[in-house]
Amino acid sequence: MEINGVLCVDKPAGCTSHDVVNFVRRRFKFKKVGHCGTLDPAATGLLMLVIGKGTKIQDLLMNEDKVYAGTLKLGVTTDSQDADGQVVEEKPVPELTEDQIKAAMAKFSGDFYQTPPMYSALKQKGVPLYKLAREGKVVEREPRLVTIMYYKLLEWASPLAKFEIGCSKGFYVRTYCHDIGQELGCGGHLCQLARLSSGNFNLERAVSWEQLQSFNDAREVEPHIIGLPEVSRMRRR
């Protein structure tokens, strides 16, 4: 059975994107499986898998804009800019209003340059930055042009700010939280993240991890795979 297309998975926290890819490849005996954008192990939400001939359009699908929901924790700065890192600084959180939080968010909107974090898969002379970071090394990273199309402050209950953003490919939400914390003078880090959509692909078409594990063969997962003609139509919207 030749199956080609995109499988949307609602990734749970605690497993890597490669864990999901490897599971799908082994369980359903697909020869070619890839994913369109890594989610950190602690992150949840939309993980797009490309299967069979779908791997040929992997790069095109990775270029789609993304929507994320996240939680920024103020007052604590970590070396990885998220909750998995080591705490490097703690400061008291001032009495901030929603308007002050929104004003800080507004400074990181539209087109601007963002410096990728050391804890990332970007490579320096062939070595992933996160490996250098684990050795205590810090190297210069070239800022990259990124875009935030929109942002929303969903809830502010000190020290936690819940938000939603629409952003371009290559955007680091961890760095976004870190930079807002610096702007507010108390530091901060990303403590929760969920990818809601990528282009016109969203969680409405996604299968849960539990559901995926309940399938025994390719025939059971096939109805959930978006065929290449439909993928093409979704990309043209």
C-alpha positions as CSV (number, residue, x, y, z in Angstrom):
1,M,0.0,0.0,0.0
2,E,1.5,3.3,-1.1
3,I,0.4,6.2,1.1
4,N,1.6,9.8,0.4
5,G,0.6,13.0,2.2
6,V,0.5,14.7,5.5
7,L,-0.4,13.4,8.9
8,C,-1.2,16.0,11.6
9,V,-0.4,14.8,15.1
10,D,-1.3,16.5,18.4
11,K,2.1,16.0,20.1
12,P,2.0,15.5,23.9
13,A,4.6,16.9,26.2
14,G,7.5,14.5,27.1
15,C,8.4,13.1,23.7
16,T,10.5,14.5,21.0
17,S,9.4,15.2,17.4
18,H,11.8,12.4,16.3
19,D,10.1,10.0,18.7
20,V,6.8,10.6,16.9
21,V,8.5,10.2,13.4
22,N,10.2,7.0,14.5
23,F,7.0,5.5,16.0
24,V,5.0,6.2,12.8
25,R,7.7,4.8,10.6
26,R,8.1,1.5,12.6
27,R,4.4,1.0,13.5
28,F,3.0,1.5,10.0
29,K,6.1,0.4,8.0
30,F,6.3,3.6,6.0
31,K,9.7,3.9,4.2
32,K,9.8,7.7,4.2
33,V,8.6,9.9,7.1
34,G,9.7,13.4,8.1
35,H,8.4,16.3,10.1
36,C,7.8,20.0,9.3
37,G,9.3,21.8,12.2
38,T,10.7,20.5,15.5
39,L,8.7,20.9,18.7
40,D,10.8,20.9,21.9
41,P,10.0,17.8,24.1
42,A,8.0,20.0,26.6
43,A,6.0,21.6,23.9
44,T,2.7,20.3,22.7
45,G,0.4,20.7,19.7
46,L,0.6,20.5,15.9
47,L,3.3,18.3,14.5
48,M,3.0,17.8,10.7
49,L,4.4,14.5,9.4
50,V,5.2,14.1,5.7
51,I,4.8,10.6,4.4
52,G,6.1,8.9,1.2
53,K,6.1,11.4,-1.7
54,G,5.0,14.1,0.8
55,T,8.6,14.3,1.9
56,K,9.3,16.1,-1.4
57,I,7.3,19.1,-0.3
58,Q,8.7,19.1,3.3
59,D,10.6,22.4,2.8
60,L,7.6,24.1,1.3
61,L,5.4,23.2,4.2
62,M,8.1,24.3,6.7
63,N,7.9,27.8,5.3
64,E,4.3,28.3,6.4
65,D,3.5,30.9,9.1
66,K,2.8,29.5,12.6
67,V,0.4,30.2,15.5
68,Y,1.4,29.5,19.0
69,A,-0.1,29.7,22.5
70,G,2.4,30.1,25.3
71,T,3.0,31.2,28.9
72,L,5.7,33.6,29.9
73,K,6.9,33.4,33.5
74,L,8.5,36.6,34.7
75,G,11.1,37.0,37.4
76,V,13.2,34.0,36.4
77,T,15.8,33.9,33.6
78,T,17.2,30.5,32.5
79,D,20.1,29.6,30.3
80,S,17.9,27.8,27.7
81,Q,15.2,30.5,27.9
82,D,12.6,27.9,28.8
83,A,11.6,25.9,31.9
84,D,14.1,23.0,31.1
85,G,17.1,25.2,31.6
86,Q,19.2,26.2,34.6
87,V,18.1,29.3,36.5
88,V,20.7,32.0,36.0
89,E,19.0,35.0,37.6
90,E,15.9,35.7,39.7
91,K,14.4,39.1,40.3
92,P,11.2,40.4,41.9
93,V,8.4,41.1,39.5
94,P,7.1,44.6,39.8
95,E,3.4,45.4,39.9
96,L,2.8,45.4,36.2
97,T,-0.5,46.1,34.5
98,E,-1.9,44.4,31.4
99,D,-1.1,47.6,29.4
100,Q,2.5,47.4,30.5
101,I,2.8,43.8,29.4
102,K,1.1,44.7,26.0
103,A,3.5,47.6,25.6
104,A,6.5,45.3,26.0
105,M,4.9,42.8,23.5
106,A,4.4,45.6,21.0
107,K,8.1,46.3,20.9
108,F,8.6,42.8,19.4
109,S,6.0,42.8,16.6
110,G,6.0,43.3,12.9
111,D,9.4,42.7,11.3
112,F,12.5,42.7,13.5
113,Y,15.8,40.9,14.1
114,Q,15.9,38.1,16.6
115,T,19.1,36.5,17.9
116,P,18.7,32.7,18.0
117,P,19.3,31.1,21.4
118,M,22.4,29.0,22.2
119,Y,20.2,26.1,23.0
120,S,19.0,25.5,19.5
121,A,19.7,23.1,16.6
122,L,21.4,25.7,14.5
123,K,25.0,24.7,13.6
124,Q,28.3,26.5,14.1
125,K,31.0,24.9,11.9
126,G,28.9,21.8,11.7
127,V,28.3,21.5,15.5
128,P,24.8,22.1,16.9
129,L,24.7,25.2,19.1
130,Y,23.0,23.2,22.0
131,K,26.1,20.9,22.2
132,L,28.3,24.0,22.6
133,A,26.0,25.4,25.2
134,R,26.1,22.2,27.2
135,E,29.9,22.6,27.3
136,G,29.4,26.1,28.7
137,K,30.5,27.8,25.4
138,V,28.7,30.9,24.0
139,V,29.4,31.8,20.4
140,E,28.2,34.8,18.3
141,R,25.0,34.2,16.5
142,E,23.8,36.2,13.6
143,P,20.4,37.9,14.2
144,R,17.7,36.8,11.7
145,L,14.8,38.7,10.3
146,V,11.5,37.4,11.7
147,T,8.0,38.6,11.7
148,I,5.1,38.6,14.2
149,M,1.9,39.1,12.3
150,Y,-0.2,39.5,15.4
151,Y,-0.1,39.1,19.2
152,K,-2.7,38.7,22.0
153,L,-2.3,38.9,25.7
154,L,-4.8,36.3,26.8
155,E,-4.3,36.5,30.6
156,W,-2.1,38.3,33.1
157,A,-1.8,36.9,36.6
158,S,1.6,37.8,38.0
159,P,4.1,36.2,37.3
160,L,2.4,34.4,34.4
161,A,1.4,36.0,31.1
162,K,-0.5,33.8,28.7
163,F,-0.4,34.9,25.1
164,E,-1.0,33.9,21.5
165,I,1.1,34.9,18.5
166,G,1.2,34.4,14.8
167,C,4.8,34.4,13.5
168,S,7.0,33.5,10.6
169,K,9.2,30.5,10.0
170,G,12.3,30.3,12.2
171,F,10.9,32.3,15.0
172,Y,11.9,31.3,18.6
173,V,9.1,31.7,21.1
174,R,11.6,31.0,23.9
175,T,13.7,34.0,22.8
176,Y,10.6,36.1,22.5
177,C,9.7,35.4,26.2
178,H,13.3,36.1,27.2
179,D,13.4,39.4,25.4
180,I,10.1,40.6,26.8
181,G,11.4,39.7,30.3
182,Q,14.5,41.8,29.7
183,E,12.3,44.7,28.4
184,L,10.3,44.6,31.6
185,G,13.4,44.6,33.7
186,C,12.8,41.4,35.7
187,G,13.7,38.7,33.2
188,G,11.5,35.8,32.2
189,H,11.3,32.5,30.4
190,L,8.9,30.4,28.4
191,C,7.2,27.8,30.7
192,Q,4.5,26.4,28.3
193,L,4.1,26.2,24.6
194,A,1.6,24.8,22.2
195,R,1.6,25.0,18.4
196,L,-1.9,25.7,17.2
197,S,-1.5,25.8,13.4
198,S,0.9,26.0,10.5
199,G,-0.5,27.7,7.5
200,N,-3.9,26.2,6.9
201,F,-3.1,23.1,8.8
202,N,-4.4,23.0,12.4
203,L,-5.3,20.8,15.3
204,E,-8.8,20.1,13.9
205,R,-7.3,17.6,11.5
206,A,-4.8,16.2,14.0
207,V,-4.9,12.8,15.7
208,S,-4.0,12.5,19.3
209,W,-0.9,10.5,20.5
210,E,-3.2,8.0,22.2
211,Q,-5.3,7.6,19.0
212,L,-2.1,7.1,17.0
213,Q,-0.9,4.4,19.3
214,S,-4.2,2.6,19.1
215,F,-3.8,2.0,15.3
216,N,-2.2,-1.3,14.4
217,D,-1.4,-0.9,10.7
218,A,-1.3,1.6,7.8
219,R,-5.0,0.9,6.8
220,E,-6.2,2.4,10.1
221,V,-4.1,5.5,9.9
222,E,-4.7,6.1,6.2
223,P,-8.1,7.9,6.6
224,H,-6.3,10.5,8.8
225,I,-3.7,11.3,6.2
226,I,-4.3,14.4,4.0
227,G,-3.6,13.4,0.4
228,L,-1.2,15.4,-1.7
229,P,-4.0,17.0,-4.0
230,E,-5.7,18.3,-0.9
231,V,-2.4,19.5,0.6
232,S,-1.8,21.4,-2.6
233,R,-5.2,23.1,-2.4
234,M,-4.7,24.0,1.2
235,R,-1.4,25.6,0.4
236,R,-2.9,27.8,-2.4
237,R,-5.5,29.5,-0.1
